[in-house]
Structures are given as structure tokens and as C-alpha cells.
Amino acid sequence: MRRILLLILTCFVVVGCAVTQDDMSVPDPVDAIPYKVSNTSSLPEVMAAYDNNLHAMLRAKGYRVTDETTFVRVPRPIAEVAQSYDDAARANDWSIDPPLPPRDSRILRTYRNGTQILIVTLFAEANSRDGVVSLRITADR
């Protein structure tokens, strides 16, 4: 009886050691800083409405939002920031949906890994020297 119990416990230990918990996320660019709303910015209202629409769209498509929406500011041009997210996604084995054309100083990227989806939307402020604000939302089926 002890041998059987020991064998079963050994199997659990071996299986538990074989499973790795790799961080499969797509990180923000290294120069990203937390986004703080400035008094002159019109982005907070735009981003809040956009975030609500994203949540509704994901629910309608059967996704469950798994992380809170995050906002960071990256002090670089919008195309460089988009490329940084694309490179990080490829490095972590996420597939990239065909990018939509940029419009209204906004770039949208969608990354997939299995049943997970990551949507990154980049907003360029009117005063471009302030950089780009990134809105991230992660969901799963």
C-alpha cells in the first residue's frame, strides 16, 4: 500500500515539475511610465469611452476580460511604440492579427496566444512631444 501511495505521489511531483509557468505576456516598452492625466489633455474622455466599447465588444464575442485595463505613457513616436509591442509579441510567441491602418492619431494592435487575446491601442496626444499613451486589455475565451 505504501509503495502505491509513494508511486502516486512521485507521479504528481514529476508532473508538477514538468509544468512550467512561463510569463507569456507581451510587456510594455522599457521606457513606459504610468500614465497621469494632465489638465489640458482630451484623451481621458476618449480613452474611457474606447475602453467601455472594447469591454462590450469582447463580451459580445464571448471573451472574458482577465486583467484590468492598463494605461502607460511612452515618450516615443507612435510608429516606434507599435513596433516595440510587435517585437515583444513575436518574442513571446504571440501571433499578430493583420494591423488595421492607423487613423485619427491612433494605432490598434491585436495579439493572440491560444485562447488569449491582447488588444493594445496607442493614442498620440495632440502635443506629440509628450509621447504616446498605450491602453492594454487582455481577455480569454
C-alpha positions as CSV (number, residue, x, y, z in Angstrom):
1,M,0.0,0.0,0.0
2,R,2.8,2.4,0.9
3,R,4.5,1.6,-2.5
4,I,1.4,2.5,-4.4
5,L,0.9,5.7,-2.4
6,L,4.6,6.6,-2.9
7,L,4.3,5.9,-6.6
8,I,1.2,8.1,-7.0
9,L,2.9,11.0,-5.1
10,T,6.0,10.6,-7.2
11,C,3.9,10.9,-10.3
12,F,2.3,14.1,-9.1
13,V,5.8,15.6,-8.2
14,V,7.2,14.7,-11.7
15,V,4.2,16.1,-13.5
16,G,4.2,19.2,-11.3
17,C,7.9,19.8,-12.1
18,A,7.4,19.3,-15.8
19,V,4.8,22.1,-16.0
20,T,6.5,25.5,-16.4
21,Q,4.8,28.8,-15.6
22,D,6.5,30.9,-18.3
23,D,5.4,34.5,-18.4
24,M,3.7,34.6,-21.8
25,S,2.6,38.2,-21.7
26,V,3.6,41.0,-24.0
27,P,5.5,43.6,-21.9
28,D,5.2,47.3,-22.2
29,P,8.2,49.1,-23.7
30,V,11.1,49.5,-21.2
31,D,10.7,53.3,-21.2
32,A,7.0,53.2,-20.4
33,I,5.8,55.2,-17.4
34,P,2.5,55.2,-15.6
35,Y,0.0,57.5,-17.3
36,K,-1.1,60.5,-15.4
37,V,-3.9,62.7,-16.7
38,S,-2.9,66.3,-17.4
39,N,-5.4,69.1,-17.1
40,T,-5.0,70.0,-20.8
41,S,-5.5,66.5,-22.2
42,S,-8.6,65.5,-24.0
43,L,-7.5,61.8,-24.0
44,P,-9.1,60.7,-20.7
45,E,-12.7,61.0,-22.0
46,V,-11.8,59.4,-25.4
47,M,-9.9,56.5,-23.7
48,A,-12.7,55.9,-21.2
49,A,-15.3,55.6,-23.9
50,Y,-13.0,53.5,-26.0
51,D,-12.3,51.2,-23.0
52,N,-16.1,50.7,-22.4
53,N,-16.6,49.9,-26.1
54,L,-13.7,47.3,-26.0
55,H,-15.2,45.6,-23.0
56,A,-18.7,45.4,-24.7
57,M,-17.1,44.1,-27.9
58,L,-15.1,41.4,-26.1
59,R,-18.2,40.3,-24.1
60,A,-20.3,40.1,-27.3
61,K,-17.6,37.9,-28.9
62,G,-17.6,35.5,-26.0
63,Y,-14.4,36.7,-24.3
64,R,-13.9,37.3,-20.6
65,V,-11.6,40.2,-19.6
66,T,-8.8,38.7,-17.4
67,D,-6.8,41.8,-16.5
68,E,-7.8,45.4,-15.6
69,T,-7.2,47.9,-18.4
70,T,-3.8,49.5,-18.0
71,F,-2.5,52.8,-19.3
72,V,1.1,53.8,-19.8
73,R,2.9,56.7,-21.5
74,V,5.8,56.0,-23.8
75,P,7.9,59.0,-24.8
76,R,8.5,58.0,-28.4
77,P,6.8,58.4,-31.8
78,I,3.6,56.2,-32.3
79,A,5.1,54.0,-35.0
80,E,8.2,53.1,-32.8
81,V,5.9,52.2,-29.9
82,A,3.8,50.0,-32.2
83,Q,6.9,48.3,-33.5
84,S,8.1,47.7,-29.9
85,Y,4.9,45.9,-29.0
86,D,5.0,43.9,-32.2
87,D,8.6,42.8,-31.5
88,A,7.8,41.9,-27.9
89,A,4.7,39.8,-29.0
90,R,6.8,37.9,-31.6
91,A,9.5,37.2,-28.9
92,N,6.8,35.7,-26.6
93,D,5.2,33.6,-29.4
94,W,2.1,35.7,-29.7
95,S,0.6,35.9,-33.2
96,I,-0.3,39.3,-34.6
97,D,-3.6,39.9,-36.3
98,P,-3.2,41.9,-39.5
99,P,-2.9,45.5,-38.3
100,L,-5.6,48.0,-39.1
101,P,-4.5,51.2,-40.8
102,P,-3.7,54.0,-38.4
103,R,-6.4,56.6,-38.1
104,D,-7.0,59.7,-36.1
105,S,-3.6,59.5,-34.4
106,R,-4.5,56.0,-33.1
107,I,-3.0,52.6,-33.8
108,L,-4.7,49.4,-32.8
109,R,-2.9,46.0,-32.5
110,T,-4.4,42.7,-31.6
111,Y,-2.2,39.8,-30.4
112,R,-3.3,36.2,-29.9
113,N,-1.8,33.3,-27.9
114,G,-4.0,30.2,-27.8
115,T,-7.4,31.4,-26.4
116,Q,-5.9,34.6,-25.0
117,I,-6.2,37.9,-26.8
118,L,-4.4,41.2,-26.0
119,I,-5.6,44.4,-27.5
120,V,-3.1,47.4,-27.4
121,T,-4.4,50.7,-28.6
122,L,-1.9,53.6,-29.0
123,F,-3.2,57.2,-28.7
124,A,-1.0,60.1,-29.8
125,E,-1.6,63.2,-27.8
126,A,-2.1,66.4,-29.8
127,N,1.2,67.6,-28.3
128,S,3.3,64.8,-29.7
129,R,6.4,65.7,-27.6
130,D,4.5,64.1,-24.7
131,G,4.7,60.7,-26.5
132,V,2.0,58.1,-26.8
133,V,-0.5,56.7,-24.4
134,S,-1.0,52.9,-24.5
135,L,-4.3,51.2,-23.5
136,R,-3.9,47.5,-22.9
137,I,-6.7,44.9,-22.3
138,T,-6.3,41.2,-22.0
139,A,-9.1,38.6,-22.4
140,D,-9.6,34.9,-22.7
141,R,-12.3,32.6,-24.0
